Amino acid sequence: MEIPKELLVQALSHRSFCAENPDAPSNERLEFLGDAVIGLAVTDELFRREPGLSEGDMARLRAGLVSMDSLARVAEEIGVGEALLLGRGEEATGGRKKASILADAMEALVGAVYLAAGYGRAKGLVLRLLKKAMREALAQPFYGDYKTRLQEEAARLGKEVTYRHTWRGPEHDRRFTARVLLGGEEVARGEGRSKKEAEQAAARIALERLGGDAGGP
């Protein structure tokens, strides 16, 4: 599969680069298109592959698979960061490792594949890139949505769930820690590259400590 050079360059062009090169179009339009293609590809696959999933289960699975963290991990694995076109300021602040920039570029690349080769090829690419993540997600009884499971368990116990956050590291390589409190008492902590990821990790540990089935390994 060959993507026209100009389309590939656009998919890798962050708006900071375009601000310094006015004639270069940014990847934002391709990102918008790619986001829709990825969402459809994942939904289509889940619908066909897992006929027993409810609408809610499919929604939770899709949300995790197409999240910023998920797409950024894929982008890192295939070396997207090294190929990005960034402005000097973004380059200086570690833009090649920023999850938001990596995820946006991944969406833009899928959008470029869609324009160059059609939906079938774009869907095939999405499923190859997300194959491991989808396999792991489907192996978990609660499909990785530990926060929802914990909320249900807390409701059963008549207690309120709250989260507190701290973080460390520079903006381009920040790590978040989430403390989960049940009825005002801390029961677990989790870490991640975003608040959402850290909260999920904390909720999973909390479920294990409460004796609930958190799913996964």
Disulfide bonds with the S-S distance in Angstrom:
none
